[in-house]
């Protein structure tokens, strides 16, 4: 069955997770859809997972890639 990890985060609070603003934004959009979550082992050759990892690493290393929402709304 599906893991209910995200619902657990919401109940406890996502403020202690990495990128809480991104998760809040995601949750506000996801509630309008029938989303099913499936755990995928990282770095195991799954094409979409590998691409997501590439994008995340690039964003983390690229100083020009600024999360303006986080900078403005969270940090003020």
N, C-alpha and C positions, 0 to 999 in steps of 0.2 A: 504494500500500500504506500501511499504518498506520505512522506515525512511532513510533520506539521511544525517544522522548525521556525518558519516565518511567523506563524500565528503565536508561537511561544515568545518570539522577540517582541512582538507587538504588545502582548500581555505584560511582559516584564519591563519593557522600555528599550527602544532601539538607540537611545542617546549614547549608550556606551559602545555601540558597534562602530566599525569603520564606515565612514561616509553616511552618517545618519540622515543628512538632508536628501541625499540621493535615494535612500530607502523610502523616506516619507513621500517623495515625489513619485517613485515607482508605485507605492501602495495606493496612492490617490488615483492613479491611472488603472492599475490592475483590478481594482474593485469593480470596474465596469466591464470586466471580461471574465470568461471562464478559464482561468489559468490553472494548469496542472504543472507541478514542480517535479522534476526528475533529477536525482543526484547523478552526476557524471564524474568519474574519476579524472582528476586533473592530470595533464601531461601524459595522456595515454593514447594520443593519436586521433581523438575525436575532432574532426575538422572545425566545427563551429566553436568548440571549447578552446582549441588552439588559437583560433582567430581572436576570440575574446581576450585571451591571455596576451596576445601580441598587442592588441589595442590598449589594454590596461597598463602594460609595461611602458609602451610608448607615451601614454598620457602621464605616467608617473615621472618619466625622465625628461619630458618636454616642458621647460619652464614657461613657454608661451601658452600652454594648455591650462588656462586658469578657470576654475569653477567659480564664475562670477556670482552665482546664486549664493554659494557658501560664503564667499568673501563678503558680500553685501549684507545678506540676511542673518547669517549666523555669527560672523565675526564683527559685523557692524563697521 
